[in-house]
Amino acid sequence: MASPYRDGRRSAPLETTDDGIVDDLVRQFADPYAFFRELVQNGIDAGASELRAQVLFEEDGSFQASLRDDGTGMSREVVEGELLVLFKSGKEGREDAIGKFGIGFISVFALGPERVVVRTARGDGPRLTLHLHPDHTFELFESAGGRQAGTTVTVEVGPGHDASEVAVKAEASLRRWCRHAQVPLYLRVAGPGTLEREVRIDAPLALERMHASVAVKAGKTRAVLGLPKAAEDRYAGFFNAGLMLHESHEGAGAFRGLAFKVQDPRLEHTLSRDDVRRDQAYRRALDVVGRGVERLRRALLRELESAARSDHPRRYDALLSRMLDEAPALQLHLGAVPLVLLERLERQKLTTLQQAERFVLARKRSALTAALAAEGWAVLDAQRNDARMLNAIVEREGELPDANADFTLATPAPPQPQDEALLALLGERLDDAWRRPLRPRLVTLSGEHRGRVAVGFPGEARVVRGETPNPFSLLRRAPLALNVGHRLVEDARRRFPAEPELVAAMLARAVLLDVDALDAGRDARLTAGALDALLGAAS
């Protein structure tokens, strides 16, 4: 049977001249369920191997919220000399302890309980029961010790509460503050008005909704770092023993725009519990995060290459856009970013600003883009590459040509029986009017000059950029390429067998017009030559 160690009640021994200081300290806990964090913290500091939180409800809406640990427990000296003394902590000087200010336990009053009960024992000592009352008085009882060490703190709250609402808030608070607790942490909820259930709270130190994340470790400091899929998922979290000391959804310092969690046993929260102390441990933790940036950048580039090679362009587009958004934080050099090729270049589907020498843009594959790639041009997919990367090329090169707007491809046309005769007669008529063209041939033009009747095409070249040479110049005359894709040429080939002289004359006139070489004299000579030919044929 328990015998009282102390009889009756007495004021809690808070050594302060301000009678309201306890209430002020209680009000600092904006989340009234944050007492769970303080109790979890005390349990971890006490060496617990497991923590069990529990919320038990009664019919009238009253409930008991408790946390049990299997740590070392407390002796009478610790209870009286530290737990019940404000600003007194037995953890001072312990680098492995989280709480060191001696005020966290006050949070048990944040819910306005009717009573707080503390049961604690060490394996070789008596079992102590402490009753704390709303007026901050207490009763301490002692009973025979048990074999099991540990501490259970129970907050007894009066009637009138919604069980479902309390259960949700309790779990949310535990998950916010203790989600990465370094020991197993469970929550059990039971009682009328709610289904009995038990969930595990603790989870590995990790990040969610990331394009990629990496882990880095240095000494006692561990960190995970990632690039969020959305800007609103930026995050900076500081943890000790897996308990959250401070978090921000704006990132931190040079890493603003990324997401990271850093765990270090030397990190401490401020006295007000709303931030992490900006001390040497904090700076050391951020240094470790900084070491992870290069590793993260490499992981993202690998992911980007994988996405670029896949058949899911949206994945590549989304990842590249986010990487470019956060380029400063990632220390991303644009020269290393993979660019998607529309045509393979040296068997590769990707290239970079550092690798390729000449770039051209295209929206779909064609014979022209294939010919450009064969000549060593990096043909970029206009639909797969971010505009910011294309602008980087323009800044470096001064331009980024468009395949269809700046290049012309001449592809030999399949011959028809009358084509040789047509070209020969066309040459005669042009010779009558002005000058015989060099080696006229029939081709299909694509690209910039696809709408032309004819162009000068140098030598055996398949692709030319910009303006084509004059096929009638005296010096370095280019062979004449007649475009079978043009309506006039198509019509001439079809009508030539029936009206060769008329067709040749009409086609010659169209060629001279196209190259801006038809004047009154040439037009007259062309007409005269055609008439002579017609009359000669008639006679």
LUMGU-475282 format. One line per field, with one value per residue (C-alpha): residue in one letter; x, y, z; residue number from 1. Coordinates in pm, 1 decimal, padded with zeros to 6 digits. Example, Ala and Ser with C-alpha at 12.3 -4.5 7.8 and 13.67 -1.06 7.14 Angstrom:
BEGIN
rogu = a, s
xx = 01230.0, 01367.0
yy = -00450.0, -00106.0
zz = 00780.0, 00714.0
tordren = 1, 2
This chain:
BEGIN
rogu = m, a, s, p, y, r, d, g, r, r, s, a, p, l, e, t, t, d, d, g, i, v, d, d, l, v, r, q, f, a, d, p, y, a, f, f, r, e, l, v, q, n, g, i, d, a, g, a, s, e, l, r, a, q, v, l, f, e, e, d, g, s, f, q, a, s, l, r, d, d, g, t, g, m, s, r, e, v, v, e, g, e, l, l, v, l, f, k, s, g, k, e, g, r, e, d, a, i, g, k, f, g, i, g, f, i, s, v, f, a, l, g, p, e, r, v, v, v, r, t, a, r, g, d, g, p, r, l, t, l, h, l, h, p, d, h, t, f, e, l, f, e, s, a, g, g, r, q, a, g, t, t, v, t, v, e, v, g, p, g, h, d, a, s, e, v, a, v, k, a, e, a, s, l, r, r, w, c, r, h, a, q, v, p, l, y, l, r, v, a, g, p, g, t, l, e, r, e, v, r, i, d, a, p, l, a, l, e, r, m, h, a, s, v, a, v, k, a, g, k, t, r, a, v, l, g, l, p, k, a, a, e, d, r, y, a, g, f, f, n, a, g, l, m, l, h, e, s, h, e, g, a, g, a, f, r, g, l, a, f, k, v, q, d, p, r, l, e, h, t, l, s, r, d, d, v, r, r, d, q, a, y, r, r, a, l, d, v, v, g, r, g, v, e, r, l, r, r, a, l, l, r, e, l, e, s, a, a, r, s, d, h, p, r, r, y, d, a, l, l, s, r, m, l, d, e, a, p, a, l, q, l, h, l, g, a, v, p, l, v, l, l, e, r, l, e, r, q, k, l, t, t, l, q, q, a, e, r, f, v, l, a, r, k, r, s, a, l, t, a, a, l, a, a, e, g, w, a, v, l, d, a, q, r, n, d, a, r, m, l, n, a, i, v, e, r, e, g, e, l, p, d, a, n, a, d, f, t, l, a, t, p, a, p, p, q, p, q, d, e, a, l, l, a, l, l, g, e, r, l, d, d, a, w, r, r, p, l, r, p, r, l, v, t, l, s, g, e, h, r, g, r, v, a, v, g, f, p, g, e, a, r, v, v, r, g, e, t, p, n, p, f, s, l, l, r, r, a, p, l, a, l, n, v, g, h, r, l, v, e, d, a, r, r, r, f, p, a, e, p, e, l, v, a, a, m, l, a, r, a, v, l, l, d, v, d, a, l, d, a, g, r, d, a, r, l, t, a, g, a, l, d, a, l, l, g, a, a, s
xx = 00000.0, 00135.8, 00253.2, 00286.3, 00633.9, 00500.2, 00172.3, -00075.9, -00022.8, 00228.6, 00312.9, 00540.9, 00888.7, 00921.5, 01194.3, 01072.3, 00937.2, 00677.0, 00376.7, 00250.9, 00566.8, 00431.1, 00122.2, 00340.3, 00556.2, 00251.0, 00117.3, 00437.8, 00320.7, 00096.1, 00008.1, -00143.1, -00068.5, 00301.9, 00345.6, 00375.8, 00696.4, 00838.1, 00755.7, 00898.4, 01209.2, 01243.6, 01195.5, 01465.8, 01701.4, 01630.6, 01751.6, 01413.9, 01409.4, 01038.2, 00774.7, 00399.3, 00150.6, -00211.9, -00539.0, -00827.1, -01176.5, -01474.4, -01844.1, -01861.3, -01586.0, -01311.8, -00987.4, -00643.8, -00345.9, -00028.2, 00319.4, 00509.4, 00882.0, 01109.9, 01401.0, 01601.1, 01320.4, 01363.2, 01473.3, 01313.8, 01606.0, 01552.0, 01177.5, 01213.9, 01536.0, 01488.9, 01142.0, 00964.3, 01214.7, 01167.8, 01474.2, 01658.5, 01767.8, 01981.2, 02080.8, 02306.4, 02645.1, 02508.0, 02568.9, 02341.8, 02042.3, 01780.7, 01614.0, 01840.4, 01635.7, 01420.5, 01089.1, 00953.0, 00761.8, 00546.5, 00371.7, 00162.0, -00059.9, -00133.3, -00458.9, -00586.7, -00591.0, -00767.5, -00457.3, -00123.6, 00003.6, 00366.2, 00460.0, 00829.4, 01069.7, 01425.7, 01498.3, 01664.2, 01460.9, 01111.7, 00820.7, 00715.8, 00376.9, 00345.5, 00011.3, 00028.2, -00275.7, -00395.7, -00283.2, 00070.3, 00065.2, 00165.4, 00154.6, 00434.1, 00385.0, 00629.5, 00564.4, 00767.5, 00980.8, 00921.4, 01159.1, 01073.9, 01224.2, 01058.1, 00822.7, 00457.7, 00309.1, -00069.4, -00260.6, -00619.0, -00856.3, -01215.6, -01539.6, -01695.2, -01443.5, -01506.0, -01316.2, -01257.9, -01126.2, -00889.6, -00762.7, -00689.3, -00508.4, -00303.2, -00186.5, -00117.5, 00095.0, 00294.8, 00352.1, 00458.9, 00702.1, 00813.0, 00778.4, 01145.6, 01191.4, 01503.3, 01318.6, 00989.1, 00694.0, 00333.8, -00000.9, -00305.0, -00651.4, -00946.3, -01278.3, -01642.8, -01696.7, -01382.9, -01257.1, -00971.6, -00658.7, -00282.9, -00047.4, 00326.0, 00447.0, 00820.8, 00951.1, 01294.8, 01445.0, 01329.0, 01163.5, 00843.3, 00732.9, 01090.8, 01228.8, 01534.9, 01689.7, 02024.1, 02156.5, 02482.3, 02657.6, 02951.3, 03034.2, 02722.0, 02534.5, 02298.0, 02102.2, 01867.5, 01843.6, 01610.4, 01459.1, 01082.9, 00846.4, 00664.4, 00796.8, 00549.4, 00722.4, 01041.4, 01137.6, 01405.9, 01382.9, 01619.6, 01598.1, 01763.8, 01708.6, 01439.4, 01240.7, 01165.6, 01324.9, 01237.5, 01094.7, 01034.1, 00857.3, 01076.6, 01403.0, 01706.7, 01998.1, 02179.3, 01950.8, 01630.5, 01432.1, 01544.2, 01415.5, 01629.3, 01615.2, 01920.3, 01966.2, 02233.2, 02246.1, 02413.0, 02128.7, 01914.9, 01588.6, 01559.8, 01414.3, 01083.9, 01067.2, 00987.9, 01326.8, 01664.1, 01961.5, 02186.2, 02507.4, 02812.3, 02613.8, 02362.3, 02635.7, 02803.6, 02474.0, 02426.2, 02780.2, 02684.7, 02373.0, 02599.0, 02809.8, 02499.7, 02427.8, 02684.7, 02559.8, 02202.5, 02296.1, 02458.2, 02154.5, 01922.9, 02130.6, 02116.3, 01740.9, 01712.5, 01905.2, 01683.9, 01372.1, 01507.9, 01569.9, 01225.5, 00898.2, 00753.3, 00849.3, 00640.9, 00871.1, 01173.1, 00998.9, 00884.3, 01223.2, 01423.4, 01191.6, 01233.4, 01612.0, 01635.9, 01404.5, 01641.8, 01968.4, 02141.5, 02063.9, 02175.0, 02486.1, 02374.6, 02593.8, 02381.8, 02662.0, 02608.0, 02230.7, 02130.0, 01948.4, 01709.4, 01803.8, 01539.0, 01793.7, 02064.8, 02410.2, 02692.8, 02436.2, 02343.4, 01993.7, 02123.8, 02389.2, 02498.9, 02621.9, 02968.6, 02959.7, 02802.6, 02951.2, 02655.6, 02288.6, 01972.0, 01609.8, 01332.0, 00978.8, 00953.4, 01178.3, 01221.3, 01468.4, 01609.3, 01673.0, 01832.5, 02062.7, 02159.5, 02245.8, 02452.3, 02650.2, 02721.4, 02447.8, 02289.9, 01922.0, 01734.0, 01374.8, 01183.4, 00908.3, 01132.5, 01386.3, 01318.2, 01318.1, 01578.2, 01822.5, 01756.6, 01819.3, 02150.0, 02251.2, 02156.0, 02360.1, 02662.1, 02630.5, 02455.9, 02181.8, 01987.4, 01883.3, 01557.4, 01587.7, 01288.3, 01334.9, 01710.0, 01812.2, 01715.5, 01749.4, 01759.1, 01657.5, 01692.1, 01348.6, 01260.3, 01309.3, 01032.1, 01095.2, 01047.8, 01258.9, 01587.6, 01423.9, 01246.2, 01571.5, 01754.0, 01484.1, 01460.5, 01835.5, 01797.1, 01516.7, 01713.6, 02017.2, 01802.3, 01685.2, 02003.8, 02243.4, 02246.5, 02226.3, 02481.4, 02375.0, 02001.2, 01844.9, 01510.8, 01491.9, 01245.7, 01317.8, 01233.7, 01303.7, 01346.1, 01315.3, 01055.3, 00819.0, 01069.0, 01048.0, 01422.9, 01739.1, 02109.4, 02248.7, 02628.6, 02802.9, 02666.6, 02561.4, 02236.3, 02187.3, 02249.3, 02191.9, 02030.0, 02033.4, 02119.0, 02372.2, 02262.3, 02242.5, 02317.5, 02622.7, 02932.7, 03172.0, 03123.6, 02789.3, 02584.3, 02393.9, 02023.4, 01789.8, 01432.2, 01176.4, 00936.5, 00726.9, 00623.8, 00288.9, 00434.5, 00709.1, 00465.8, 00231.3, 00520.2, 00632.4, 00278.3, 00212.9, 00559.2, 00500.3, 00203.7, 00336.8, 00714.3, 00804.6, 00529.5, 00597.1, 00974.0, 00918.6, 00669.3, 00897.3, 01200.5, 01005.5, 00902.1, 01266.9, 01385.8, 01109.2, 01197.7, 01562.6, 01466.7, 01640.3, 01352.6, 01362.1, 01194.5, 01482.2, 01512.3, 01138.4, 01132.2, 01419.2, 01254.5, 00928.0, 01108.4, 01306.5, 00990.7, 00807.3, 01096.7, 01097.3, 00723.6, 00730.1, 01022.2, 00841.5, 00526.9, 00710.9
yy = 00000.0, 00339.3, 00560.6, 00936.0, 01066.2, 01420.3, 01492.1, 01747.4, 02011.9, 02286.9, 02540.8, 02420.8, 02556.5, 02804.3, 03040.3, 03362.7, 03698.5, 03696.4, 03486.1, 03477.4, 03339.6, 02983.7, 03100.7, 03307.2, 03005.2, 02787.7, 03041.4, 03018.3, 02678.0, 02783.6, 02417.4, 02295.8, 01938.0, 02019.1, 01879.5, 01543.7, 01674.4, 01775.8, 01438.3, 01252.2, 01467.2, 01382.7, 01013.7, 01013.8, 01204.8, 00940.7, 00667.9, 00516.0, 00239.2, 00281.5, 00549.9, 00499.7, 00784.7, 00721.4, 00917.7, 00753.3, 00905.3, 00883.2, 00915.7, 01272.3, 01397.2, 01394.4, 01227.5, 01125.2, 01193.8, 01016.4, 00922.6, 00625.3, 00568.1, 00286.6, 00516.4, 00540.3, 00695.5, 00961.6, 00949.8, 01159.6, 01400.2, 01452.3, 01506.2, 01756.2, 01920.6, 01944.5, 01852.6, 02078.8, 02362.6, 02609.9, 02678.3, 02385.8, 02101.1, 01799.5, 01793.0, 02094.0, 02009.0, 01696.9, 01724.2, 01426.1, 01585.8, 01787.9, 01990.0, 02193.2, 02491.2, 02325.3, 02472.7, 02215.0, 02017.8, 02325.4, 02253.7, 01982.3, 02267.0, 02396.3, 02196.3, 02328.5, 01984.9, 01900.9, 01711.8, 01591.7, 01258.9, 01152.0, 00791.8, 00712.8, 00451.1, 00345.1, -00025.2, -00023.0, 00245.1, 00327.1, 00409.6, 00772.6, 00922.6, 01296.7, 01478.9, 01829.4, 02056.5, 02356.5, 02596.4, 02452.0, 02276.6, 01913.7, 01590.7, 01336.5, 00974.6, 00689.1, 00316.6, 00001.8, -00009.8, -00236.4, -00410.8, -00195.4, 00150.7, 00432.5, 00726.8, 00779.6, 01129.2, 01156.1, 01478.3, 01447.8, 01685.4, 01753.4, 01679.4, 01846.8, 01761.3, 01604.8, 01277.2, 01277.1, 01633.2, 01564.5, 01246.1, 01428.9, 01712.5, 01478.3, 01275.2, 01586.7, 01734.7, 01415.6, 01386.8, 01748.3, 01755.9, 01392.7, 01238.1, 01142.2, 01037.0, 00824.9, 00558.2, 00384.3, 00603.7, 00478.7, 00646.9, 00457.5, 00614.4, 00444.6, 00516.6, 00599.0, 00812.1, 00698.7, 00372.5, 00213.5, 00222.2, 00236.9, 00403.9, 00436.4, 00797.1, 00779.4, 00754.6, 00777.4, 01119.4, 01170.3, 01416.3, 01378.2, 01518.5, 01559.9, 01524.1, 01372.1, 01367.9, 01267.3, 01192.7, 01322.5, 01258.9, 01418.5, 01317.7, 01346.6, 01546.2, 01384.6, 01563.8, 01488.9, 01738.1, 01749.0, 01955.2, 01996.7, 01921.6, 02246.3, 02575.0, 02560.6, 02245.6, 02435.0, 02340.2, 02370.2, 02155.3, 02126.5, 01818.5, 01678.3, 01309.0, 01328.7, 01596.0, 01909.2, 02223.0, 02460.5, 02442.0, 02689.0, 02652.5, 02918.9, 02724.6, 02876.8, 03093.3, 02983.6, 02679.7, 02878.8, 02708.7, 02357.8, 02128.9, 01982.9, 01825.5, 01824.8, 01619.6, 01698.2, 01617.7, 01953.5, 02161.9, 02337.5, 02526.8, 02877.0, 02948.8, 03046.2, 02708.5, 02877.0, 02859.8, 02688.9, 02860.7, 03023.5, 02903.3, 02709.1, 02384.2, 02550.5, 02677.0, 02337.9, 02172.1, 02407.6, 02332.4, 01965.4, 02055.7, 02253.7, 01944.8, 01770.2, 02030.3, 01890.9, 01537.5, 01651.4, 01835.8, 01521.2, 01313.5, 01562.9, 01567.3, 01187.8, 01202.0, 01464.9, 01248.8, 00952.4, 01163.4, 01300.0, 00949.3, 00828.0, 00852.8, 01082.8, 01437.7, 01596.2, 01446.2, 01604.8, 01938.8, 01961.0, 01861.5, 02094.6, 02385.7, 02336.0, 02297.3, 02621.7, 02793.0, 02698.8, 02717.6, 02949.4, 02721.0, 02414.9, 02596.5, 02473.4, 02552.9, 02564.5, 02413.6, 02079.8, 02061.3, 01793.7, 01920.1, 01695.4, 01633.0, 01586.5, 01390.1, 01173.8, 01325.7, 01073.9, 00815.3, 01029.4, 01155.3, 01428.7, 01695.3, 01994.0, 02345.1, 02217.1, 01928.5, 02066.9, 02333.8, 02424.8, 02433.2, 02454.2, 02440.8, 02230.0, 02131.2, 01797.2, 01549.7, 01566.2, 01492.6, 01841.0, 01781.0, 01443.5, 01610.0, 01880.5, 01619.4, 01432.3, 01751.7, 01784.3, 02022.5, 01962.9, 01967.5, 02065.8, 01965.5, 02292.8, 02125.3, 01950.3, 02217.9, 02496.8, 02849.0, 02952.0, 02697.1, 02815.5, 03173.1, 03060.4, 02933.0, 03265.7, 03451.4, 03234.8, 03196.8, 03521.6, 03326.8, 03003.6, 02928.1, 02754.5, 02453.4, 02530.8, 02908.1, 02929.9, 02618.1, 02459.0, 02094.0, 01975.4, 01611.7, 01453.3, 01387.4, 01044.4, 01081.4, 01055.0, 00956.2, 01309.4, 01487.4, 01479.0, 01631.9, 01893.7, 02006.8, 02019.4, 02232.6, 02455.2, 02518.0, 02622.3, 02866.3, 03023.7, 03045.9, 03229.4, 03477.2, 03531.5, 03255.4, 02876.1, 02736.4, 02494.2, 02130.1, 02179.9, 01909.4, 01827.1, 01826.7, 01856.6, 02168.4, 02178.1, 02440.3, 02811.8, 02804.1, 02531.7, 02779.2, 02871.5, 02753.4, 02718.5, 02808.3, 02785.8, 02497.5, 02476.4, 02161.4, 01842.9, 02008.3, 01886.7, 02168.3, 02540.5, 02809.7, 03141.3, 03284.9, 03052.7, 03155.1, 03298.0, 03016.7, 03266.4, 03449.7, 03458.2, 03354.3, 03048.6, 02975.3, 02733.2, 02446.8, 02510.9, 02314.8, 02301.3, 02240.3, 01958.6, 02047.7, 02378.2, 02383.2, 02532.7, 02270.6, 01991.1, 02119.2, 02155.4, 01795.8, 01674.2, 01885.2, 01863.2, 01559.4, 01732.4, 02091.1, 02082.2, 02423.1, 02614.1, 02442.4, 02503.8, 02874.0, 02920.0, 02739.6, 02944.4, 03264.0, 03141.7, 03062.0, 03409.0, 03571.6, 03364.9, 03465.7, 03827.7, 03823.4, 03886.2, 04224.0, 04348.0, 04248.9, 03897.0, 03856.2, 03956.2, 03723.5, 03440.2, 03496.1, 03522.1, 03204.2, 03016.3, 03140.8, 03045.5, 02700.8, 02666.5, 02791.7, 02567.4, 02272.0, 02365.3, 02387.3
zz = 00000.0, -00092.9, 00190.7, 00144.1, 00116.4, 00151.7, 00325.7, 00194.8, -00065.3, -00101.1, -00371.5, -00644.3, -00570.9, -00854.2, -00748.4, -00912.2, -00805.0, -01085.0, -00983.7, -01344.2, -01501.4, -01521.5, -01707.9, -01940.3, -02014.5, -02078.5, -02328.6, -02533.7, -02657.6, -02946.6, -03001.2, -02671.7, -02775.4, -02808.1, -02456.1, -02633.8, -02795.2, -02457.9, -02306.7, -02605.6, -02576.4, -02207.5, -02283.0, -02549.7, -02320.3, -02054.4, -02291.6, -02383.8, -02642.9, -02710.3, -02652.2, -02633.5, -02643.8, -02555.2, -02557.5, -02368.5, -02379.5, -02144.7, -02226.0, -02094.1, -02325.9, -02066.7, -02165.0, -02048.3, -02270.4, -02166.1, -02275.9, -02139.1, -02184.0, -02074.0, -01993.8, -01675.2, -01472.3, -01203.1, -00843.5, -00569.4, -00589.5, -00961.4, -00921.5, -00638.0, -00741.9, -01119.2, -01249.8, -01000.8, -01021.1, -01305.3, -01523.9, -01361.5, -01584.2, -01514.7, -01883.8, -01875.0, -02023.4, -02195.9, -02570.4, -02634.5, -02460.2, -02646.3, -02371.7, -02146.3, -02031.5, -01764.3, -01886.6, -02134.4, -01872.0, -01800.1, -02133.8, -01963.6, -01838.8, -02192.4, -02220.5, -01887.9, -01718.6, -01396.0, -01290.1, -01422.2, -01292.6, -01318.1, -01237.4, -01246.5, -01119.2, -01152.2, -01160.0, -00818.2, -00641.9, -00517.2, -00742.7, -00722.7, -00807.7, -00850.8, -00869.6, -01014.8, -00981.3, -01186.0, -00913.7, -00953.1, -00617.2, -00598.1, -00398.9, -00410.0, -00309.8, -00275.5, -00304.3, -00333.6, -00646.7, -00940.4, -01175.4, -01475.7, -01503.5, -01688.7, -01665.3, -01755.1, -01763.3, -01784.5, -01849.6, -01718.9, -01899.3, -01793.5, -01984.0, -02286.6, -02557.9, -02898.7, -02907.1, -03282.2, -03279.8, -02989.9, -03155.4, -03481.3, -03304.3, -03088.9, -03387.4, -03594.0, -03316.7, -03273.1, -03646.5, -03673.1, -03383.8, -03352.3, -03698.2, -03716.0, -03351.4, -03322.0, -03120.2, -03208.4, -03116.9, -03114.5, -03057.6, -02930.6, -02927.8, -02755.8, -02591.3, -02670.3, -02978.5, -03154.4, -03297.6, -03111.8, -03318.6, -03289.0, -03535.6, -03556.0, -03567.2, -03627.0, -03984.6, -04147.9, -04211.7, -04570.2, -04807.5, -05007.2, -05344.5, -05467.3, -05819.6, -05655.4, -05310.0, -05161.8, -04814.7, -04675.3, -04344.8, -04169.3, -03814.5, -03601.9, -03865.1, -04113.6, -04382.2, -04669.0, -04951.0, -05250.9, -05530.0, -05470.1, -05756.1, -05676.7, -05542.0, -05254.0, -05126.8, -05040.3, -04689.0, -04424.4, -04112.0, -03817.5, -03596.6, -03286.8, -03212.7, -03481.4, -03298.9, -03494.6, -03351.7, -03635.0, -03984.9, -04262.8, -04594.7, -04751.3, -04729.3, -04564.2, -04672.5, -04985.3, -05006.9, -05040.4, -05312.8, -05218.2, -04945.2, -04670.9, -04328.8, -04108.5, -03794.2, -03535.5, -03161.8, -03098.9, -03239.6, -02979.3, -02985.4, -02849.0, -02507.4, -02671.6, -02851.3, -03184.5, -03356.6, -03366.0, -03209.7, -03470.4, -03310.5, -03421.3, -03436.0, -03668.8, -03899.8, -03898.6, -03991.6, -04286.2, -04403.0, -04423.3, -04621.8, -04855.3, -04917.8, -05041.5, -05311.8, -05556.0, -05497.1, -05551.0, -05869.3, -06011.7, -05917.4, -06085.7, -06404.5, -06414.6, -06361.6, -06633.1, -06878.1, -06796.1, -06850.9, -07178.3, -07310.1, -07206.5, -07389.7, -07122.0, -07220.2, -06944.7, -06685.6, -06852.6, -06900.6, -06538.5, -06397.9, -06621.3, -06544.6, -06169.3, -06201.9, -06392.5, -06142.6, -05861.3, -06057.1, -05803.5, -05508.3, -05708.4, -05834.2, -06174.2, -06474.7, -06789.8, -06993.0, -06818.8, -06871.6, -07127.0, -07434.1, -07625.9, -07987.8, -08252.6, -08458.3, -08309.2, -08324.5, -08324.6, -08206.1, -07907.5, -07829.7, -07597.3, -07606.5, -07397.7, -07454.6, -07372.8, -07620.5, -07938.1, -08162.2, -08386.4, -08292.6, -08500.0, -08386.3, -08539.4, -08445.9, -08622.1, -08794.9, -09169.9, -09445.3, -09382.3, -09010.3, -09089.2, -09343.7, -09092.2, -08831.9, -09090.7, -09144.1, -08769.8, -08660.9, -08319.1, -08415.8, -08099.5, -08038.8, -08010.4, -07809.0, -07555.2, -07461.3, -07214.3, -07358.8, -07100.7, -07237.8, -07592.9, -07480.3, -07331.3, -07676.0, -07832.5, -07570.9, -07644.5, -08020.4, -08103.2, -08283.2, -08293.6, -08653.0, -08735.7, -08964.7, -09184.0, -09184.8, -09242.4, -09436.5, -09766.0, -09861.7, -10222.1, -10258.9, -10607.7, -10758.5, -10898.0, -11278.7, -11534.6, -11903.4, -12038.1, -11775.0, -11968.0, -12274.7, -12062.5, -11896.9, -12230.9, -12395.8, -12085.5, -12115.1, -12480.1, -12405.8, -12116.9, -12346.3, -12603.3, -12341.4, -12145.6, -12047.2, -12041.9, -11685.8, -11548.0, -11515.8, -11449.7, -11235.8, -11079.9, -10701.7, -10415.3, -10211.9, -09841.8, -09582.8, -09643.2, -10027.6, -10060.4, -10233.2, -10508.6, -10872.3, -10898.4, -10709.5, -10763.1, -10560.7, -10524.7, -10645.7, -10496.6, -10170.7, -10020.4, -09768.2, -09795.7, -09537.1, -09618.0, -09968.5, -10255.4, -10524.2, -10858.2, -11115.8, -11398.7, -11264.8, -11488.6, -11212.5, -10993.9, -11146.4, -10937.4, -11096.9, -11146.9, -10916.7, -11042.1, -10763.4, -10859.2, -10553.5, -10707.5, -10886.9, -11210.6, -11237.2, -11158.0, -11429.5, -11680.0, -11631.8, -11686.8, -12002.4, -12161.4, -12387.7, -12553.9, -12576.6, -12529.6, -12680.2, -12503.4, -12173.3, -12195.4, -12273.8, -11990.6, -11746.0, -11853.8, -11797.4, -11447.3, -11363.4, -11468.3, -11266.7, -10963.3, -10969.0, -11038.0, -11377.5, -11619.7, -11794.1, -12113.3, -12343.5, -12203.6, -12208.2, -12576.5, -12668.2, -12478.1, -12667.6, -13000.8, -12939.0, -12844.0, -13155.8, -13381.3, -13232.6, -13274.1, -13635.2, -13718.4, -13571.4, -13766.8, -14098.5
tordren = 1, 2, 3, 4, 5, 6, 7, 8, 9, 10, 11, 12, 13, 14, 15, 16, 17, 18, 19, 20, 21, 22, 23, 24, 25, 26, 27, 28, 29, 30, 31, 32, 33, 34, 35, 36, 37, 38, 39, 40, 41, 42, 43, 44, 45, 46, 47, 48, 49, 50, 51, 52, 53, 54, 55, 56, 57, 58, 59, 60, 61, 62, 63, 64, 65, 66, 67, 68, 69, 70, 71, 72, 73, 74, 75, 76, 77, 78, 79, 80, 81, 82, 83, 84, 85, 86, 87, 88, 89, 90, 91, 92, 93, 94, 95, 96, 97, 98, 99, 100, 101, 102, 103, 104, 105, 106, 107, 108, 109, 110, 111, 112, 113, 114, 115, 116, 117, 118, 119, 120, 121, 122, 123, 124, 125, 126, 127, 128, 129, 130, 131, 132, 133, 134, 135, 136, 137, 138, 139, 140, 141, 142, 143, 144, 145, 146, 147, 148, 149, 150, 151, 152, 153, 154, 155, 156, 157, 158, 159, 160, 161, 162, 163, 164, 165, 166, 167, 168, 169, 170, 171, 172, 173, 174, 175, 176, 177, 178, 179, 180, 181, 182, 183, 184, 185, 186, 187, 188, 189, 190, 191, 192, 193, 194, 195, 196, 197, 198, 199, 200, 201, 202, 203, 204, 205, 206, 207, 208, 209, 210, 211, 212, 213, 214, 215, 216, 217, 218, 219, 220, 221, 222, 223, 224, 225, 226, 227, 228, 229, 230, 231, 232, 233, 234, 235, 236, 237, 238, 239, 240, 241, 242, 243, 244, 245, 246, 247, 248, 249, 250, 251, 252, 253, 254, 255, 256, 257, 258, 259, 260, 261, 262, 263, 264, 265, 266, 267, 268, 269, 270, 271, 272, 273, 274, 275, 276, 277, 278, 279, 280, 281, 282, 283, 284, 285, 286, 287, 288, 289, 290, 291, 292, 293, 294, 295, 296, 297, 298, 299, 300, 301, 302, 303, 304, 305, 306, 307, 308, 309, 310, 311, 312, 313, 314, 315, 316, 317, 318, 319, 320, 321, 322, 323, 324, 325, 326, 327, 328, 329, 330, 331, 332, 333, 334, 335, 336, 337, 338, 339, 340, 341, 342, 343, 344, 345, 346, 347, 348, 349, 350, 351, 352, 353, 354, 355, 356, 357, 358, 359, 360, 361, 362, 363, 364, 365, 366, 367, 368, 369, 370, 371, 372, 373, 374, 375, 376, 377, 378, 379, 380, 381, 382, 383, 384, 385, 386, 387, 388, 389, 390, 391, 392, 393, 394, 395, 396, 397, 398, 399, 400, 401, 402, 403, 404, 405, 406, 407, 408, 409, 410, 411, 412, 413, 414, 415, 416, 417, 418, 419, 420, 421, 422, 423, 424, 425, 426, 427, 428, 429, 430, 431, 432, 433, 434, 435, 436, 437, 438, 439, 440, 441, 442, 443, 444, 445, 446, 447, 448, 449, 450, 451, 452, 453, 454, 455, 456, 457, 458, 459, 460, 461, 462, 463, 464, 465, 466, 467, 468, 469, 470, 471, 472, 473, 474, 475, 476, 477, 478, 479, 480, 481, 482, 483, 484, 485, 486, 487, 488, 489, 490, 491, 492, 493, 494, 495, 496, 497, 498, 499, 500, 501, 502, 503, 504, 505, 506, 507, 508, 509, 510, 511, 512, 513, 514, 515, 516, 517, 518, 519, 520, 521, 522, 523, 524, 525, 526, 527, 528, 529, 530, 531, 532, 533, 534, 535, 536, 537, 538, 539
